[in-house]
Amino acid sequence: MAAAAAPGALGALQASRTRLAAACCAPLGPRWRLPGSFTGPQVGWAIWVRGSMPAVWGATLWRGYSSELKTEDELRVRYLEEENRGIVVLGINRAYAKNSFSKNLVKMLSKAVDALKSDKKVRTVIVRSEVPGIFCAGADLKERVKMNSSEVGPFVSKIRAVINEIANLPVPTIAAIDGLALGGGLELALACDIRVAASSAKMGLVETKLAIIPGGGGTQRLPRAIGMSLAKELIFSARVLDGQEAKAVGLISHVLEQNQEGDAAYRKALDLAREFLPQGPVAMRVAKLAINQGMETIPTKDRLEGLLAFKEKRSPRYKGE
């Protein structure tokens, strides 16, 4: 009898799942609040549902922070809709670890960026935190201390690689710094084209306090942003700046007083992204490429000859190569 009843029970369960999935995919209305999220413009809710539904149905249903979801929910990728179509938000969500880089988070970021770089519908990417008061605290040192010596090097290389992947995205990128951005967290922000921050945010490359140096490109990108001398001063001292100080030295483009929701920088980033949307998408990509390449020294043979001639105190012999 139990065997005979099983197909009917299975059918009822499948029907229940179908009804629940349909309910999940219903529009949420003009103003809504997702678990652990903010009230604001409508996003692609189908993506949220896929990221929020637990793998095992039952008592844990809709517990957005259940153990089944912890790793999958560390990065929330949101494709905004309606008037914000074309804007993609990468939301870091590791509250229990101050949004620090774990192996899993780095893997998820890499996968997300890989999808974004070939998606022609993407016009601007915003990198933000979904944890109040934190942007990213750098590498997860608690996880790193458990690694053996042979694992540390590859892990640091993966962090550097994913930060470089973000820097190389063909569309404009904006870092919304609404909280603490230290070490690799600031390096992540430096990889973005534009940085905006709340006045209460704290940011700095503090690695020298740990007897190491920035390993995610900060030693190159910080000097380009604020000049070599000041960058050296900040790295040598491991100094931490607030939003106003960061704006004063040119580290960020805009500074905002923090709002009650704790997302002032994100809201400004969204405003900037909306300004970019009407522009020609191909022109935006080419403009970014031209600006980035123009900031790099062209590695010509004549350049090397000029440096060698200066060293040898002779006239250079240029060949137009």
C-alpha positions as CSV (number, residue, x, y, z in Angstrom):
1,M,0.0,0.0,0.0
2,A,2.8,2.4,0.8
3,A,4.4,1.7,-2.6
4,A,1.1,2.3,-4.3
5,A,0.5,5.6,-2.5
6,A,4.0,7.0,-3.3
7,P,3.3,8.2,-6.9
8,G,0.3,10.2,-5.6
9,A,2.3,11.7,-2.8
10,L,5.1,12.6,-5.2
11,G,2.6,14.2,-7.6
12,A,1.2,16.3,-4.7
13,L,4.7,17.4,-3.7
14,Q,5.6,18.3,-7.3
15,A,2.3,20.3,-7.6
16,S,3.1,22.1,-4.3
17,R,6.5,23.0,-5.6
18,T,5.1,24.3,-8.8
19,R,2.6,26.5,-7.0
20,L,5.3,27.8,-4.7
21,A,7.7,28.5,-7.6
22,A,4.9,30.5,-9.3
23,A,4.3,32.5,-6.2
24,C,8.0,33.2,-5.8
25,C,8.2,34.6,-9.4
26,A,5.3,37.0,-8.9
27,P,6.3,40.7,-9.2
28,L,7.1,42.2,-5.9
29,G,5.5,45.6,-6.5
30,P,7.0,49.1,-6.7
31,R,8.4,49.1,-3.2
32,W,9.6,45.9,-1.5
33,R,12.2,44.6,0.9
34,L,14.1,41.4,0.2
35,P,15.7,39.5,3.1
36,G,18.8,41.3,4.2
37,S,18.4,43.8,1.4
38,F,17.4,47.4,0.9
39,T,14.3,49.2,-0.3
40,G,14.8,50.5,-3.8
41,P,14.5,50.1,-7.5
42,Q,13.1,46.8,-8.8
43,V,15.7,44.1,-9.6
44,G,15.7,40.9,-11.5
45,W,13.8,38.9,-8.9
46,A,14.2,35.6,-10.7
47,I,17.9,35.8,-10.0
48,W,17.2,36.5,-6.3
49,V,14.9,33.5,-6.1
50,R,17.5,31.2,-7.6
51,G,20.0,32.5,-5.1
52,S,17.7,32.4,-2.1
53,M,15.8,29.1,-2.3
54,P,17.5,26.4,-0.2
55,A,18.5,23.2,-1.9
56,V,16.4,21.1,0.5
57,W,12.7,21.9,0.7
58,G,10.9,21.8,4.0
59,A,11.4,23.5,7.4
60,T,14.3,25.6,6.1
61,L,12.3,27.2,3.3
62,W,12.8,31.0,3.0
63,R,15.5,31.1,5.7
64,G,17.8,33.3,3.6
65,Y,20.8,32.7,5.9
66,S,20.4,29.0,6.5
67,S,23.5,26.8,6.4
68,E,22.4,25.4,3.0
69,L,22.7,28.9,1.6
70,K,25.7,30.4,3.3
71,T,28.3,29.9,0.5
72,E,25.9,30.5,-2.4
73,D,24.7,33.7,-0.8
74,E,28.1,35.3,-0.3
75,L,27.8,37.1,-3.6
76,R,24.5,38.4,-4.9
77,V,24.5,39.3,-8.6
78,R,21.5,41.5,-9.5
79,Y,20.6,42.6,-13.0
80,L,18.5,45.7,-12.5
81,E,15.4,46.2,-14.5
82,E,13.1,48.9,-16.0
83,E,14.8,52.3,-16.0
84,N,17.9,50.7,-14.6
85,R,18.2,48.0,-17.2
86,G,21.9,47.5,-18.1
87,I,23.1,48.1,-14.6
88,V,24.5,45.0,-12.7
89,V,25.2,45.0,-9.0
90,L,27.7,42.7,-7.4
91,G,26.8,42.6,-3.7
92,I,29.2,41.1,-1.3
93,N,27.4,39.4,1.7
94,R,29.7,37.8,4.2
95,A,28.6,39.5,7.4
96,Y,30.1,37.0,9.7
97,A,33.6,37.6,8.2
98,K,33.4,41.3,7.4
99,N,33.1,40.6,3.7
100,S,36.6,39.3,3.6
101,F,37.9,37.3,0.6
102,S,37.4,33.5,1.1
103,K,38.2,30.8,-1.4
104,N,34.5,30.6,-2.2
105,L,33.9,34.3,-2.5
106,V,36.9,34.6,-4.9
107,K,35.6,31.7,-7.0
108,M,32.1,33.3,-7.1
109,L,33.4,36.7,-8.1
110,S,35.5,35.2,-10.8
111,K,32.5,33.3,-12.2
112,A,30.3,36.4,-12.1
113,V,32.9,38.6,-13.8
114,D,33.5,36.0,-16.5
115,A,29.8,36.1,-17.3
116,L,29.7,39.9,-17.3
117,K,32.6,40.6,-19.6
118,S,30.9,38.8,-22.6
119,D,27.4,40.1,-21.9
120,K,26.7,42.9,-24.4
121,K,23.6,43.9,-22.4
122,V,25.6,45.0,-19.4
123,R,26.3,48.7,-19.4
124,T,27.7,49.4,-15.9
125,V,28.7,47.3,-13.0
126,I,28.4,48.5,-9.4
127,V,30.4,46.7,-6.7
128,R,28.9,47.2,-3.2
129,S,28.4,45.5,0.2
130,E,25.1,44.2,1.5
131,V,26.5,44.3,5.0
132,P,26.1,47.6,6.9
133,G,29.3,49.3,7.9
134,I,31.6,47.0,5.8
135,F,32.8,47.2,2.2
136,C,35.5,44.5,2.3
137,A,38.1,43.8,5.0
138,G,40.6,42.1,2.7
139,A,41.6,38.5,2.8
140,D,40.0,36.1,5.2
141,L,42.9,35.7,7.6
142,K,41.0,33.1,9.7
143,E,40.8,31.0,6.6
144,R,44.3,31.7,5.6
145,V,45.8,30.7,8.9
146,K,44.4,27.2,8.3
147,M,46.2,26.9,5.0
148,N,49.5,25.2,4.7
149,S,52.4,27.2,3.2
150,S,51.9,25.8,-0.3
151,E,48.3,27.0,-0.4
152,V,48.9,30.7,0.6
153,G,50.7,31.7,-2.6
154,P,48.1,30.4,-5.0
155,F,45.3,31.9,-2.9
156,V,46.8,35.4,-3.0
157,S,47.3,34.9,-6.8
158,K,43.6,34.1,-7.2
159,I,42.6,37.3,-5.3
160,R,45.0,39.3,-7.5
161,A,43.6,37.6,-10.6
162,V,39.9,38.3,-9.8
163,I,40.7,42.0,-8.9
164,N,42.5,42.3,-12.3
165,E,39.5,40.7,-14.0
166,I,37.3,43.4,-12.5
167,A,39.7,46.1,-13.6
168,N,39.6,44.6,-17.1
169,L,35.9,44.6,-17.5
170,P,35.0,46.4,-20.7
171,V,32.3,48.5,-19.2
172,P,32.4,51.3,-16.5
173,T,32.7,50.0,-12.9
174,I,31.8,51.8,-9.8
175,A,32.8,50.9,-6.2
176,A,30.2,52.0,-3.6
177,I,32.2,52.2,-0.3
178,D,29.6,52.4,2.5
179,G,32.0,51.1,5.2
180,L,35.3,49.6,6.0
181,A,37.6,49.0,3.0
182,L,41.0,47.7,4.1
183,G,43.8,45.9,2.3
184,G,42.4,43.8,-0.4
185,G,39.0,45.5,0.1
186,L,40.5,48.8,-1.0
187,E,42.4,47.1,-3.8
188,L,39.1,45.8,-5.0
189,A,37.7,49.4,-5.0
190,L,40.9,50.7,-6.7
191,A,40.3,48.2,-9.6
192,C,37.0,50.0,-10.3
193,D,36.9,53.0,-12.6
194,I,35.1,55.3,-10.1
195,R,34.9,55.2,-6.3
196,V,32.3,56.9,-4.2
197,A,32.2,56.6,-0.4
198,A,30.3,57.6,2.7
199,S,32.1,60.2,4.9
200,S,32.0,57.6,7.7
201,A,33.8,54.9,5.6
202,K,37.4,53.9,6.5
203,M,39.9,52.8,3.9
204,G,43.6,52.1,3.6
205,L,46.2,49.6,2.5
206,V,47.3,48.4,5.9
207,E,49.4,45.3,5.0
208,T,52.7,46.7,6.3
209,K,51.2,46.4,9.8
210,L,51.2,42.6,9.2
211,A,54.8,42.7,7.8
212,I,53.5,42.1,4.2
213,I,52.7,44.3,1.2
214,P,49.5,44.8,-0.8
215,G,49.3,41.8,-3.1
216,G,46.2,42.7,-5.2
217,G,47.6,45.5,-7.3
218,G,47.4,48.2,-4.7
219,T,51.1,49.2,-5.1
220,Q,50.4,50.0,-8.8
221,R,46.8,51.4,-8.7
222,L,47.1,53.6,-5.6
223,P,50.0,55.7,-7.1
224,R,48.0,56.1,-10.3
225,A,45.1,57.4,-8.4
226,I,46.8,59.8,-6.0
227,G,50.4,60.1,-7.1
228,M,53.5,58.1,-6.2
229,S,54.7,60.1,-3.2
230,L,51.4,60.2,-1.3
231,A,50.8,56.6,-2.1
232,K,54.1,55.6,-0.6
233,E,53.3,57.6,2.5
234,L,50.0,55.9,3.0
235,I,51.4,52.4,2.3
236,F,54.5,52.9,4.5
237,S,52.3,54.3,7.4
238,A,49.4,51.9,6.9
239,R,47.3,54.9,7.4
240,V,43.5,54.7,7.3
241,L,41.5,57.5,5.8
242,D,37.8,58.4,6.3
243,G,35.7,59.5,3.4
244,Q,36.4,63.2,3.6
245,E,40.2,62.5,3.7
246,A,40.0,60.1,0.9
247,K,38.2,62.7,-1.2
248,A,40.8,65.3,-0.4
249,V,43.6,63.2,-1.7
250,G,41.7,62.1,-4.8
251,L,41.2,58.5,-3.8
252,I,37.5,58.8,-4.3
253,S,35.4,60.9,-6.7
254,H,32.4,61.7,-4.4
255,V,31.8,61.6,-0.6
256,L,28.4,61.5,1.0
257,E,27.0,61.8,4.5
258,Q,25.8,58.4,5.4
259,N,22.0,57.9,5.5
260,Q,19.8,56.0,7.9
261,E,19.8,53.0,5.6
262,G,23.6,52.9,5.4
263,D,23.7,52.9,1.6
264,A,24.5,56.5,0.7
265,A,27.5,55.5,-1.5
266,Y,25.4,52.9,-3.3
267,R,22.7,55.4,-4.1
268,K,25.2,57.8,-5.5
269,A,26.8,55.0,-7.5
270,L,23.3,54.2,-8.9
271,D,22.8,57.8,-9.9
272,L,26.1,57.8,-11.7
273,A,25.3,54.5,-13.5
274,R,22.0,56.0,-14.7
275,E,24.0,58.9,-16.2
276,F,26.0,56.4,-18.3
277,L,23.0,54.5,-19.6
278,P,22.0,56.9,-22.4
279,Q,25.5,56.9,-23.9
280,G,26.5,54.8,-26.9
281,P,27.6,51.4,-25.5
282,V,30.4,50.8,-28.1
283,A,31.7,54.3,-27.5
284,M,31.8,53.7,-23.7
285,R,33.7,50.5,-24.1
286,V,36.2,52.1,-26.6
287,A,36.6,55.2,-24.4
288,K,37.5,53.0,-21.3
289,L,40.0,51.1,-23.4
290,A,41.6,54.2,-24.7
291,I,41.8,55.8,-21.3
292,N,43.3,52.7,-19.7
293,Q,45.8,52.2,-22.4
294,G,46.7,55.8,-22.4
295,M,47.7,55.6,-18.8
296,E,50.1,52.8,-19.5
297,T,53.6,53.5,-20.7
298,I,54.0,52.2,-24.2
299,P,56.7,49.5,-24.2
300,T,58.6,50.5,-27.4
301,K,62.2,49.7,-28.3
302,D,62.8,53.5,-28.6
303,R,61.7,54.0,-25.0
304,L,64.2,51.4,-23.9
305,E,66.9,52.9,-26.0
306,G,66.2,56.3,-24.5
307,L,66.6,55.0,-21.0
308,L,69.8,53.2,-21.9
309,A,71.2,56.3,-23.6
310,F,70.5,58.3,-20.5
311,K,72.2,55.8,-18.3
312,E,75.2,55.7,-20.6
313,K,75.3,59.5,-21.0
314,R,75.1,59.4,-24.8
315,S,72.7,60.5,-27.6
316,P,69.9,58.0,-28.2
317,R,69.8,56.1,-31.5
318,Y,66.1,55.9,-32.2
319,K,64.7,53.6,-34.9
320,G,61.1,54.4,-34.8
321,E,60.3,51.0,-33.3
